[in-house]
Amino acid sequence: MTLVFVCLLFIYSALSLFVVQFWRTRPAHAYPKKQELMILLPVLAIHGFWLWWPMVEVGQLLLGFGHAIAVLSWMTLIWYWSGSFLYRLQGLQLFLFPLAVFSLLVDYFVPNTHAGIQVSNWAFGSHIVSSLLAYSLFALATLLAWLMLWQSRHLRGNHLTPAISFLPPLLSIEKLMFQALLVGFVLLTLSLASGMVFSEAVFGHAFMWTHKMIFGVVSWLIYAVILLLRWRQGIRGKKVSIAVIMGFLSLVLAYLGSKFVFEIILAGSRVL
């Protein structure tokens, strides 16, 4: 599997360098979107094999800190690849390809001290699937929110550089962000509901308010308010983008934050 890791690292690094160079120089010819999508298809398939085959071998779900980041990055790339056939998502590569490089390195070099989880029933399986899909969609929405803030800042300052013209129109980014939020919100609702209603089947104990559940509900409330105000008042702009980013940070604290503390910081202190 080391050879697969090296190949993936090389390809994502090359794609990162290419898109950054294209963004900085803005050549006369159009961005080679079709060629990029053709390259990404087998790369994502190999990437998925590298992530999921160890789980198939042991028959358990491995979602330690490093592996969870790698799976989230991979799923976000899949959303980008599939969405590129319907929308203009140009500009997201500036973040997604370097993120893929980072997640590969973290997954490979950070030891997985988290024990595997046996998926023994449909309730737990649906909880995991809805959670991963929601996380990846909210990650995509957060990138779009950050792009909106970046582009708005340049437009207000009349800094119409070639680099900014590489990005999709501001209204298109906003529309895509709200669509990702809506689908992600539905999936997050399913995830939280399954965790509460089927707590015995999912977690093996009666429902309790853990830090994961609290931060998950906080994120749900943030996204619910954003979508409600969008529907009732048509809100938009800087405050919405910041709220989207805050909602995702709450989700990160709910799962990845706790894993980082228990598996990296506390594990390291035990070794010392």
TORNUBA-212686 format. One line per 5 residues: number of its first residue (from 1); their letters; for each residue x, y, z of N, C-alpha, C. Coordinates in pm, 1 decimal. Atoms other than C-alpha are relative to their C-alpha. Example, Ala and Ser with C-alpha at 12.3 -4.5 7.8 and 13.67 -1.06 7.14 Angstrom:
# residues 2
1 = AS = 89.0:-119.0:0.0:1230.0:-450.0:780.0:90.0:120.0:0.0 ~ -82.0:-119.0:-6.0:1367.0:-106.0:714.0:-77.0:109.0:73.0 $
# end
This chain:
# residues 272
1 = MTLVF = 81.6:-121.0:0.0:0.0:0.0:0.0:85.7:127.2:0.0 ~ -88.1:-117.4:-1.9:302.0:229.2:37.1:15.4:58.0:-140.3 ~ -11.8:-46.7:138.4:338.2:245.4:-342.6:-124.0:78.2:-41.4 ~ 124.0:-71.4:30.7:-26.8:348.3:-373.9:1.9:137.1:65.5 ~ -9.2:-127.4:-71.6:29.2:617.7:-111.3:91.9:97.8:-73.2 $
6 = VCLLF = -97.1:-85.9:69.9:333.8:755.6:-297.0:-59.3:51.6:-131.4 ~ 61.2:-39.8:127.0:146.4:759.3:-630.2:-108.2:106.1:21.9 ~ 105.7:-96.9:-30.1:-153.0:939.1:-479.7:59.0:133.6:43.4 ~ -64.9:-122.2:-48.0:71.6:1189.1:-304.7:60.0:78.1:-115.8 ~ -60.9:-65.0:115.7:255.8:1261.1:-629.2:-106.3:64.3:-89.5 $
11 = IYSAL = 103.8:-50.8:90.3:-62.3:1304.6:-837.2:-68.5:122.1:59.4 ~ 67.5:-113.9:-62.7:-238.3:1532.2:-587.7:93.9:120.2:12.8 ~ -97.2:-109.5:-7.4:80.6:1736.8:-541.8:15.8:66.5:-136.6 ~ -12.1:-54.5:135.4:116.2:1775.0:-919.8:-123.6:80.7:-37.6 ~ 123.5:-73.6:28.0:-250.1:1878.0:-951.6:-4.1:131.3:77.8 $
16 = SLFVV = -3.1:-121.8:-81.6:-204.0:2129.2:-668.4:90.4:105.2:-62.3 ~ -94.6:-94.7:61.5:100.0:2287.5:-832.0:-54.6:55.2:-130.5 ~ 53.3:-44.9:128.8:-72.2:2301.6:-1170.1:-109.4:104.1:17.8 ~ 113.0:-91.8:-14.9:-391.1:2469.9:-1047.9:45.1:131.5:63.1 ~ -51.6:-124.0:-58.9:-198.4:2721.2:-833.8:72.4:82.7:-105.3 $
21 = QFWRT = -71.3:-69.9:106.8:26.2:2806.9:-1128.8:-97.2:60.1:-101.0 ~ 101.2:-51.6:92.7:-276.5:2844.0:-1357.6:-71.8:119.0:59.7 ~ 70.5:-108.4:-68.6:-450.7:3062.9:-1101.4:86.5:125.9:6.3 ~ -89.3:-116.2:-13.7:-145.2:3289.1:-1061.3:30.1:65.9:-134.3 ~ -40.6:-56.0:130.1:-56.1:3330.6:-1430.3:-117.8:34.2:-88.6 $
26 = RPAHA = 121.9:-20.3:80.5:-408.0:3310.5:-1580.6:32.3:7.9:-149.0 ~ -31.2:0.5:143.9:-303.1:3206.3:-1935.4:-124.1:26.6:-84.7 ~ 110.0:-37.4:89.7:-513.7:3294.8:-2238.5:-97.8:-115.4:-21.0 ~ 88.4:114.2:25.2:-651.0:2942.2:-2285.3:-82.4:-33.0:124.7 ~ 90.5:34.8:-110.0:-935.3:2807.5:-2071.8:59.7:-110.8:85.7 $
31 = YPKKQ = -47.4:103.5:-90.8:-877.9:2584.7:-1772.6:-42.3:-137.3:-53.2 ~ 31.8:133.2:56.6:-860.0:2216.6:-1884.0:-88.3:-83.0:94.5 ~ 91.7:65.5:-94.3:-1164.6:2106.4:-1684.8:-23.9:-146.4:-36.3 ~ 29.3:137.6:41.9:-1243.2:1794.8:-1891.3:116.7:-92.5:29.8 ~ -118.3:82.3:-25.6:-887.7:1666.5:-1866.5:18.0:-24.7:150.1 $
36 = ELMIL = -11.1:14.8:-144.9:-887.2:1729.8:-1491.2:-96.6:-106.8:51.5 ~ 100.8:95.8:-45.0:-1208.7:1531.6:-1441.7:34.7:-141.7:-45.9 ~ -42.0:132.2:48.9:-1073.4:1245.7:-1656.3:111.1:-57.6:86.7 ~ -109.5:45.4:-85.6:-760.4:1227.9:-1441.4:-52.3:-36.9:138.6 ~ 50.0:19.5:-135.5:-955.7:1253.2:-1116.0:-77.7:-130.8:18.0 $
41 = LPVLA = 84.8:118.7:-14.2:-1188.1:959.7:-1188.7:79.6:-122.4:46.2 ~ -76.6:116.0:-50.2:-926.6:679.1:-1163.7:75.5:31.0:128.7 ~ -71.7:-36.6:-122.8:-736.3:872.9:-895.0:-90.1:-15.5:122.2 ~ 94.4:13.2:-110.8:-1045.7:890.2:-673.4:-33.2:-146.4:28.4 ~ 25.0:143.5:-19.1:-1109.8:519.1:-732.8:114.8:-64.8:76.5 $
46 = IHGFW = -117.1:55.1:-69.2:-754.3:431.0:-624.6:7.2:53.8:143.0 ~ 1.6:-63.0:-132.3:-779.7:677.0:-335.5:-101.2:-71.1:90.8 ~ 101.9:70.7:-76.5:-1101.6:506.5:-221.8:45.0:-139.9:39.3 ~ -53.5:133.0:-30.4:-936.2:164.3:-245.0:100.2:7.8:113.7 ~ -102.8:-16.5:-102.8:-644.4:287.9:-32.3:-62.0:27.1:137.0 $
51 = LWWPM = 64.9:-33.7:-125.4:-884.5:420.7:231.5:-82.8:-115.5:56.9 ~ 99.7:95.0:-47.6:-1141.9:142.2:247.9:47.0:-145.0:5.3 ~ -43.3:139.0:0.6:-947.9:-176.7:176.2:48.1:-48.0:136.9 ~ -37.5:45.4:-134.9:-786.1:-189.3:525.1:-121.2:-31.8:86.8 ~ 120.5:27.2:-78.0:-1138.1:-174.1:669.9:-64.3:-131.5:-44.5 $
56 = VEVGQ = 56.1:124.7:51.0:-1254.2:-456.4:443.4:79.5:-119.1:53.6 ~ -85.6:109.5:-47.6:-957.3:-668.8:552.3:-30.3:-38.4:144.6 ~ 23.8:28.9:-142.3:-1030.4:-636.3:924.8:-148.5:-12.9:31.1 ~ 143.5:10.0:-22.1:-1407.7:-621.6:881.6:-53.1:98.6:101.4 ~ 41.6:-101.5:-96.0:-1431.2:-307.8:1095.8:16.7:139.4:-60.4 $
61 = LLLGF = -8.0:-138.5:44.7:-1477.8:66.0:1048.8:113.1:68.8:74.8 ~ -115.1:-67.3:-60.0:-1150.0:252.0:1109.7:-14.3:150.0:-20.1 ~ 19.0:-145.4:10.7:-1216.8:616.8:1186.0:76.9:71.6:110.7 ~ -86.1:-77.1:-87.6:-923.0:735.6:1391.2:18.2:140.0:-54.5 ~ -13.8:-140.7:38.3:-817.0:1100.8:1367.6:51.7:15.2:-143.2 $
66 = GHAIA = -58.9:-13.3:132.8:-592.7:1065.7:1060.8:-88.2:-58.2:-109.0 ~ 82.3:65.3:101.6:-819.0:824.4:876.1:-131.1:75.7:-21.6 ~ 123.9:-76.9:13.0:-1128.4:1035.6:947.2:20.8:122.8:-88.5 ~ -30.9:-116.1:84.8:-963.0:1342.7:790.8:16.2:-43.7:-144.9 ~ -21.9:49.3:135.9:-857.3:1136.8:487.1:-131.8:-38.0:-67.2 $
71 = VLSWM = 129.5:37.6:55.9:-1207.6:994.9:436.8:-83.0:124.1:-31.7 ~ 73.8:-124.3:22.2:-1363.1:1341.9:472.4:51.5:73.0:-123.8 ~ -59.0:-65.1:116.4:-1120.4:1487.1:217.0:-38.1:-72.5:-128.8 ~ 34.9:81.1:117.7:-1188.6:1200.9:-26.4:-145.6:20.6:-40.1 ~ 142.0:-17.8:29.8:-1566.6:1238.5:1.2:-29.3:140.1:-52.5 $
76 = TLIWY = 17.3:-136.7:50.1:-1544.1:1615.9:-49.2:46.8:10.3:-145.4 ~ -47.6:3.5:138.8:-1341.1:1552.8:-365.8:-101.3:-67.9:-91.6 ~ 102.6:66.6:79.9:-1611.8:1315.3:-485.9:-116.0:94.8:-28.2 ~ 104.5:-100.9:21.9:-1873.7:1588.3:-434.7:44.5:101.3:-105.4 ~ -52.4:-95.5:97.9:-1649.5:1826.4:-630.0:-2.5:-60.1:-140.6 $
81 = WSGSF = -7.1:63.8:132.5:-1598.8:1577.1:-915.1:-139.4:-14.7:-61.0 ~ 135.2:20.9:52.0:-1967.7:1489.7:-951.2:-71.6:131.8:-25.0 ~ 65.8:-129.2:16.8:-2084.8:1848.7:-904.7:53.8:80.6:-116.4 ~ -60.7:-76.0:110.7:-1846.7:1976.2:-1173.0:-70.0:-24.0:-133.3 ~ 75.0:25.2:123.1:-2067.9:1817.8:-1440.1:-127.3:84.6:-7.7 $
86 = LYRLQ = 123.1:-78.5:-4.0:-2360.1:2035.6:-1330.3:24.3:147.5:28.5 ~ -26.5:-137.2:-41.2:-2202.3:2350.8:-1186.3:143.7:37.9:-32.9 ~ -136.9:-48.9:17.0:-1897.8:2566.1:-1234.4:63.9:11.5:138.5 ~ -64.0:4.3:-131.2:-1688.2:2476.8:-930.9:147.1:39.1:-6.8 ~ -138.9:-39.9:18.6:-1364.1:2620.3:-1062.7:44.6:90.8:113.8 $
91 = GLQLF = -53.0:-76.5:-112.7:-1154.5:2757.5:-779.9:10.5:-84.7:125.3 ~ -5.6:87.7:-116.9:-1228.1:2488.8:-523.2:124.5:-88.3:-1.1 ~ -120.8:83.5:8.6:-927.8:2292.7:-653.5:116.3:61.9:77.3 ~ -106.9:-68.7:-71.7:-704.9:2557.6:-493.4:10.9:-48.2:144.1 ~ 1.9:46.0:-138.3:-805.8:2413.7:-157.3:-10.4:-152.1:9.6 $
96 = LFPLA = 27.4:143.2:-10.8:-921.4:2057.5:-226.4:122.8:-85.7:-29.1 ~ -117.7:81.1:32.7:-602.1:1927.7:-389.8:108.3:8.4:108.6 ~ -94.7:-4.0:-112.8:-364.5:2060.3:-119.5:-54.2:-68.4:124.8 ~ 60.1:68.5:-113.9:-610.6:1932.9:141.8:14.4:-151.7:-13.4 ~ -17.9:143.2:23.4:-591.2:1587.9:-18.0:142.4:-42.1:33.5 $
101 = VFSLL = -139.8:29.0:-32.2:-209.9:1598.3:10.0:18.7:-4.5:151.3 ~ -13.3:-7.6:-145.6:-231.8:1703.1:374.9:-65.6:-120.2:68.0 ~ 72.3:110.2:-63.2:-490.4:1436.4:462.4:71.3:-133.5:-21.5 ~ -76.4:122.0:24.9:-282.4:1162.4:298.1:118.4:-11.3:95.6 ~ -115.9:-0.1:-89.1:23.1:1261.9:501.1:-40.4:-26.5:144.8 $
106 = VDYFV = 46.6:20.4:-137.6:-174.2:1279.0:826.2:-42.0:-145.7:20.7 ~ 47.8:137.5:-13.3:-337.7:941.2:763.8:115.1:-99.4:1.0 ~ -111.7:95.1:12.1:-6.9:775.7:676.5:94.9:6.3:119.8 ~ -103.2:-15.7:-102.2:216.8:919.4:948.5:-54.2:8.2:142.7 ~ 56.5:-3.7:-135.3:-22.8:966.3:1241.1:-49.9:-139.4:34.6 $
111 = PNTHA = 40.8:136.8:-33.1:-61.7:628.6:1412.4:-147.2:-6.3:38.1 ~ 142.1:17.1:-28.5:-417.1:499.8:1433.1:-15.8:-80.6:129.1 ~ 15.9:65.7:-129.6:-468.2:427.2:1803.0:-145.6:-32.0:29.6 ~ 142.7:20.7:-21.1:-845.4:414.3:1762.7:-38.7:-141.8:-41.1 ~ 41.5:136.7:30.8:-991.6:65.1:1781.5:-107.1:0.0:-108.0 $
116 = GIQVS = 100.3:11.0:104.4:-1199.2:-50.5:1486.9:-139.8:-18.2:57.9 ~ 139.0:9.0:-43.6:-1577.4:-35.0:1511.5:-71.3:-102.5:-86.7 ~ 77.6:100.7:71.3:-1795.5:-327.9:1417.0:-137.1:56.4:-33.6 ~ 131.5:-47.0:42.8:-2096.3:-216.0:1211.6:-93.5:-120.4:1.0 ~ 76.9:121.7:-22.9:-2344.1:-468.3:1343.2:-148.1:11.6:-32.6 $
121 = NWAFG = 142.5:-15.4:28.5:-2684.7:-321.5:1252.8:-22.7:117.0:-94.1 ~ 32.1:-102.4:99.7:-2859.9:-95.9:1002.9:-5.5:139.1:61.6 ~ 10.0:-131.1:-64.3:-2914.9:185.1:1257.1:137.3:65.7:10.3 ~ -135.3:-53.7:-11.0:-2543.3:225.7:1320.3:56.4:31.4:-137.7 ~ -47.3:-25.1:136.2:-2466.7:194.9:948.8:-57.7:126.8:-57.6 $
126 = SHIVS = 63.1:-121.5:52.1:-2718.4:465.9:857.2:52.2:123.7:71.9 ~ -56.3:-112.0:-76.4:-2580.3:688.1:1135.2:136.7:40.3:-54.8 ~ -135.0:-27.5:50.6:-2224.0:656.7:1004.2:-5.8:60.9:-140.5 ~ 8.6:-48.1:138.5:-2319.2:706.7:637.5:-53.2:142.4:-5.0 ~ 57.1:-135.1:0.8:-2539.0:1011.7:703.7:96.2:101.0:61.1 $
131 = SLLAY = -96.8:-91.1:-62.8:-2272.0:1162.0:929.7:112.3:36.1:-96.5 ~ -110.1:-25.5:93.3:-1992.6:1122.8:673.0:-45.0:86.8:-117.1 ~ 51.0:-78.9:111.3:-2207.1:1260.0:390.0:-26.3:143.8:43.8 ~ 26.8:-135.2:-50.1:-2316.7:1556.0:603.9:130.4:76.5:21.2 ~ -129.9:-64.1:-23.2:-1958.2:1631.8:710.0:62.1:48.3:-131.1 $
136 = SLFAL = -64.1:-35.0:126.6:-1831.8:1628.7:351.8:-73.5:113.7:-70.3 ~ 77.1:-108.9:61.7:-2114.7:1852.9:226.1:21.6:131.7:73.4 ~ -24.6:-122.3:-76.1:-2063.7:2101.6:507.9:142.7:50.1:-21.6 ~ -136.8:-41.4:33.6:-1690.4:2100.2:431.7:1.6:74.0:-132.9 ~ 10.4:-66.4:130.3:-1774.4:2189.2:70.4:-66.0:135.6:14.6 $
141 = ATLLA = 69.1:-127.5:-21.5:-2017.4:2460.4:184.1:91.3:100.6:69.4 ~ -92.4:-88.8:-70.7:-1749.8:2602.0:415.2:104.7:57.2:-95.4 ~ -93.8:-49.5:101.1:-1500.3:2625.5:128.3:-65.7:106.3:-88.1 ~ 72.9:-97.5:81.2:-1764.2:2805.3:-78.1:-21.5:129.6:77.3 ~ 18.0:-119.8:-82.8:-1832.3:3043.7:211.7:129.3:79.4:8.0 $
146 = WLMLW = -128.7:-69.4:-4.9:-1461.4:3120.5:238.8:30.2:67.8:-133.4 ~ -18.8:-61.1:131.9:-1446.0:3182.5:-137.5:-85.1:125.8:-15.2 ~ 86.4:-118.5:5.6:-1739.9:3423.8:-104.3:62.4:117.6:74.4 ~ -64.6:-107.6:-77.2:-1559.7:3622.2:166.2:120.5:56.2:-74.4 ~ -120.5:-40.7:72.3:-1240.0:3630.9:-37.8:-36.3:82.9:-122.7 $
151 = QSRHL = 39.1:-69.5:121.8:-1412.7:3734.6:-359.3:-69.1:133.0:30.9 ~ 69.3:-123.5:-37.7:-1634.7:3994.6:-187.7:99.1:108.5:40.5 ~ -102.0:-96.4:-43.1:-1329.8:4158.2:-33.0:68.6:64.5:-119.1 ~ -66.2:-54.0:118.9:-1162.2:4196.9:-372.1:-94.9:86.3:-83.4 ~ 95.5:-77.5:78.5:-1479.5:4320.9:-541.0:-28.2:134.7:64.2 $
156 = RGNHL = 23.0:-127.7:-68.4:-1538.6:4586.9:-275.2:118.2:93.9:-16.9 ~ -118.1:-83.0:18.2:-1182.0:4705.6:-317.8:35.5:24.3:-145.6 ~ -23.3:-14.8:145.6:-1213.1:4700.1:-700.3:131.1:-63.7:-43.4 ~ -121.6:73.6:37.2:-925.6:4451.0:-715.8:-37.9:-113.8:-94.2 ~ 44.4:99.8:98.2:-1043.2:4273.5:-1031.1:121.8:-61.1:-69.8 $
161 = TPAIS = -120.5:62.6:52.9:-728.1:4068.9:-1079.9:-35.8:-123.0:-82.9 ~ 25.1:123.3:75.2:-698.7:3779.0:-1324.5:-25.8:-120.4:90.1 ~ 20.5:111.0:-92.3:-682.8:3548.7:-1024.0:-145.2:-9.1:45.5 ~ 139.8:-1.3:-43.3:-1031.8:3654.8:-913.1:-91.1:-46.1:-113.5 ~ 82.3:42.3:113.4:-1171.7:3601.0:-1263.2:5.3:-151.1:-20.8 $
166 = FLPPL = -8.5:144.9:7.6:-1060.6:3238.3:-1228.2:-115.2:-66.7:75.6 ~ 106.1:54.5:-84.8:-1337.2:3189.5:-968.7:-135.8:14.9:-66.4 ~ 136.1:-15.5:51.8:-1708.1:3139.4:-1044.1:-59.6:133.1:44.6 ~ 66.4:-122.9:-44.5:-1942.5:3442.1:-1019.3:-47.2:-12.6:144.7 ~ 33.4:-0.5:-142.7:-2027.0:3542.9:-661.8:-138.5:-59.1:26.8 $
171 = LSIEK = 135.8:50.8:-19.7:-2399.4:3467.6:-697.2:-7.8:-151.1:-21.9 ~ -2.8:144.9:23.0:-2322.4:3120.9:-834.6:57.7:-73.1:120.8 ~ -59.4:60.1:-119.5:-2099.1:3044.5:-535.7:-102.1:-1.5:113.5 ~ 100.1:-9.2:-106.5:-2373.4:3162.9:-300.2:-110.4:-103.1:-19.0 ~ 106.1:96.9:28.0:-2637.8:2946.4:-469.5:46.0:-141.5:31.7 $
176 = LMFQA = -53.5:133.3:-26.8:-2417.5:2638.1:-451.9:18.6:-23.6:149.1 ~ -20.5:13.0:-143.9:-2335.3:2704.8:-87.7:-130.8:-34.8:70.6 ~ 128.0:27.0:-64.6:-2702.8:2711.8:13.1:-55.8:-136.8:-39.3 ~ 44.0:133.9:39.7:-2777.4:2397.9:-187.6:74.8:-107.4:79.1 ~ -78.7:94.5:-80.0:-2492.9:2214.3:-11.8:-45.4:1.7:145.7 $
181 = LLVGF = 47.4:-11.6:-137.8:-2617.3:2346.6:323.1:-132.2:-73.0:19.6 ~ 132.1:61.1:-13.6:-2972.8:2226.1:261.6:10.1:-152.5:4.7 ~ -14.5:146.3:2.2:-2874.0:1869.7:168.9:77.4:-47.5:123.0 ~ -77.0:36.2:-118.5:-2613.5:1859.3:445.0:-83.4:8.1:127.3 ~ 86.3:-15.6:-117.7:-2872.4:1982.4:696.2:-95.1:-118.9:14.4 $
186 = VLLTL = 88.3:117.5:-3.6:-3111.4:1700.4:604.2:76.9:-121.8:49.6 ~ -81.5:115.2:-41.0:-2831.1:1444.4:644.8:42.8:11.3:145.7 ~ -37.5:-19.6:-140.1:-2716.7:1597.0:974.8:-118.7:-28.0:91.7 ~ 121.1:29.0:-77.4:-3076.1:1578.4:1099.7:-19.0:-150.3:15.6 ~ 10.0:145.9:-6.3:-3085.4:1208.6:1013.5:105.3:-58.8:93.9 $
191 = SLASG = -108.0:49.1:-84.7:-2751.7:1156.3:1186.7:-31.0:22.3:147.8 ~ 31.8:-30.3:-139.5:-2857.0:1330.7:1508.1:-120.7:-80.3:48.2 ~ 120.7:73.6:-38.2:-3199.7:1166.5:1507.9:30.5:-147.4:24.4 ~ -35.0:141.5:-17.6:-3052.8:817.5:1462.5:82.3:-20.0:126.5 ~ -79.8:9.7:-121.9:-2803.2:885.7:1742.1:-83.0:11.7:125.6 $
196 = MVFSE = 86.6:-18.1:-117.7:-3081.9:994.2:1978.1:-101.1:-113.7:13.9 ~ 109.5:96.5:-5.9:-3363.4:754.2:1889.4:51.4:-142.4:13.4 ~ -52.8:137.0:-0.8:-3152.0:443.9:1828.7:133.0:-7.4:74.2 ~ -126.3:-7.0:-73.3:-2883.1:518.7:2086.9:47.6:-137.4:46.6 ~ -37.5:134.5:-45.9:-2890.6:162.3:2223.0:64.3:-80.6:-111.8 $
201 = AVFGH = -50.8:76.7:114.0:-2835.1:13.3:1876.7:126.4:62.2:-57.2 ~ -114.0:-70.1:61.3:-2587.0:279.1:1761.4:121.1:-0.7:91.9 ~ -112.6:-17.5:-91.0:-2373.0:337.0:2071.7:7.4:-107.0:108.6 ~ -1.5:106.0:-100.1:-2468.3:41.8:2290.7:-39.1:44.7:139.3 ~ 45.6:-48.3:-130.3:-2606.7:257.1:2573.4:-114.2:99.1:-21.1 $
206 = AFMWT = 110.9:-94.7:8.6:-2901.9:481.3:2652.7:50.3:138.7:-38.4 ~ -39.0:-132.7:46.8:-2899.7:832.6:2509.9:50.3:86.6:115.3 ~ -52.7:-96.5:-96.8:-2688.1:1087.7:2696.1:61.3:118.2:-75.5 ~ -52.2:-121.2:63.0:-2570.1:1440.2:2626.0:152.0:3.4:11.4 ~ -145.7:-5.2:6.2:-2205.7:1390.6:2533.4:43.3:129.0:-70.1 $
211 = HKMIF = -49.8:-120.7:67.1:-1981.5:1669.1:2401.6:-22.6:-7.3:-150.3 ~ 24.6:15.1:143.6:-2021.1:1525.4:2051.2:-142.8:38.1:-34.7 ~ 140.2:-29.8:26.3:-2398.8:1545.8:2071.1:-28.5:148.6:18.4 ~ 23.5:-142.4:-26.4:-2390.4:1898.6:2218.9:50.4:85.1:-116.0 ~ -54.7:-77.6:111.2:-2160.7:2038.1:1949.3:-75.3:-29.3:-129.5 $
216 = GVVSW = 79.3:34.3:117.5:-2360.4:1849.6:1684.7:-131.3:76.4:-3.3 ~ 125.8:-74.2:-8.0:-2685.2:2010.2:1804.6:23.8:149.1:-20.4 ~ -33.6:-141.9:22.1:-2516.3:2354.1:1815.8:15.6:27.2:-149.3 ~ -15.9:-15.6:145.9:-2414.0:2308.5:1451.0:-135.1:-6.6:-69.9 ~ 132.9:14.8:59.4:-2766.0:2191.7:1363.4:-81.2:127.5:16.6 $
221 = LIYAV = 73.9:-123.9:-25.5:-2914.9:2504.2:1523.4:53.1:114.7:-85.9 ~ -58.8:-105.8:83.1:-2671.0:2733.4:1340.5:-47.4:-13.3:-144.4 ~ 41.9:20.9:138.7:-2751.1:2577.7:1003.2:-150.5:18.4:-15.5 ~ 146.1:-16.9:6.5:-3125.9:2573.2:1082.3:-36.7:148.0:-7.5 ~ 27.4:-145.2:1.3:-3124.5:2948.3:1154.7:39.3:60.6:-134.2 $
226 = ILLLR = -45.0:-52.8:129.8:-2924.6:3021.1:837.8:-102.1:-32.0:-108.9 ~ 93.5:41.8:104.6:-3163.1:2821.6:617.4:-137.2:64.5:18.9 ~ 129.5:-63.2:-26.9:-3473.7:2963.4:788.8:0.7:146.5:-42.4 ~ -10.0:-141.2:37.9:-3357.0:3323.1:745.8:17.1:16.1:-150.7 ~ -13.4:-3.4:146.5:-3260.2:3248.4:386.6:-136.2:-16.1:-65.5 $
231 = WRQGI = 132.5:25.6:55.0:-3611.5:3114.7:319.8:-96.7:115.1:26.6 ~ 96.1:-103.4:-37.2:-3796.9:3391.1:505.6:43.5:139.5:-45.8 ~ -47.9:-136.3:25.3:-3577.2:3696.6:442.7:100.0:10.2:-114.0 ~ -96.7:-2.6:109.7:-3337.2:3594.9:165.9:135.4:54.5:40.0 ~ -125.6:-56.6:-48.6:-3030.5:3675.9:377.1:117.5:-47.1:-84.9 $
236 = RGKKV = -122.4:32.1:73.6:-2688.0:3678.4:217.1:111.7:88.1:51.9 ~ -110.4:-87.9:-34.6:-2347.0:3833.8:250.3:97.9:-57.3:100.3 ~ -112.5:36.0:-85.4:-2056.3:3831.5:491.0:-42.8:-74.0:125.6 ~ 42.8:62.6:-125.6:-2249.6:3742.2:808.8:-42.7:-145.4:-21.4 ~ 41.3:137.6:29.6:-2398.4:3432.3:645.3:122.6:-88.8:-18.4 $
241 = SIAVI = -121.4:79.3:24.0:-2056.6:3311.9:528.1:71.5:-30.8:130.5 ~ -65.5:21.5:-129.4:-1910.2:3359.5:875.7:-77.6:-101.4:82.8 ~ 82.8:95.2:-74.8:-2204.6:3170.9:1030.0:19.3:-142.3:-52.1 ~ -23.7:133.0:58.6:-2150.2:2879.9:787.7:133.2:-56.4:48.9 ~ -131.2:44.1:-47.1:-1783.7:2862.6:886.8:-5.9:-37.2:148.2 $
246 = MGFLS = 13.0:29.1:-142.3:-1875.5:2875.0:1258.4:-73.5:-132.4:22.2 ~ 71.4:126.9:-11.9:-2123.7:2590.2:1210.5:89.8:-118.3:-26.5 ~ -90.2:110.5:31.5:-1856.2:2372.8:1052.8:105.8:-18.4:108.8 ~ -97.1:9.9:-109.7:-1606.3:2455.7:1327.7:-60.7:-74.2:118.5 ~ 68.5:71.9:-107.5:-1863.2:2331.8:1579.1:-4.5:-149.5:-30.2 $
251 = LVLAY = -0.3:141.6:38.8:-1892.2:2005.5:1383.4:138.9:-61.5:16.7 ~ -137.1:49.1:-15.0:-1513.5:1972.2:1379.6:30.6:-27.3:147.1 ~ -20.4:20.4:-143.6:-1507.3:2015.8:1758.5:-75.8:-122.3:49.3 ~ 82.5:112.2:-44.1:-1780.3:1753.4:1789.9:69.1:-133.0:-22.0 ~ -57.6:130.6:31.7:-1581.5:1474.4:1627.6:151.9:3.9:-10.7 $
256 = LGSKF = -143.9:0.4:22.7:-1234.3:1553.9:1497.4:75.5:63.4:115.7 ~ -67.2:-66.5:-111.8:-1153.2:1785.5:1787.6:25.7:-94.8:115.4 ~ -15.4:94.8:-110.7:-1215.5:1519.3:2049.7:98.8:-110.9:-36.3 ~ -93.5:104.8:42.2:-1026.5:1259.2:1846.6:144.1:50.0:4.4 ~ -134.5:-56.5:-3.3:-727.6:1492.4:1815.1:52.5:3.5:144.0 $
261 = VFEII = -42.1:-8.0:-140.2:-718.7:1543.9:2193.0:32.5:-138.6:55.4 ~ -17.2:132.2:-60.5:-760.5:1176.7:2289.0:107.6:-83.2:-69.1 ~ -89.2:89.7:74.1:-556.4:1013.4:2010.2:138.1:58.8:-25.5 ~ -129.3:-61.8:30.1:-276.4:1267.7:1955.0:62.6:60.1:125.5 ~ -58.0:-70.5:-114.5:-227.7:1490.7:2259.5:13.7:-92.0:121.0 $
266 = LAGSR = -5.7:84.6:-117.7:-321.2:1250.8:2538.8:83.6:-125.8:-22.0 ~ -82.0:116.8:31.0:-163.2:951.9:2363.6:148.1:33.6:6.7 ~ -138.9:-43.9:-5.4:158.7:1148.8:2324.7:47.7:22.8:141.4 ~ -39.2:-24.7:-139.5:156.1:1250.3:2691.2:19.2:-131.3:75.4 ~ -16.8:129.9:-64.2:113.0:886.3:2795.7:134.2:-63.0:-35.9 $
271 = VL = -129.9:54.2:43.1:418.4:791.6:2588.2:114.1:65.6:75.5 ~ -103.7:-72.5:-71.9:624.6:1064.7:2754.8:-1.0:-37.2:149.0 $
# end
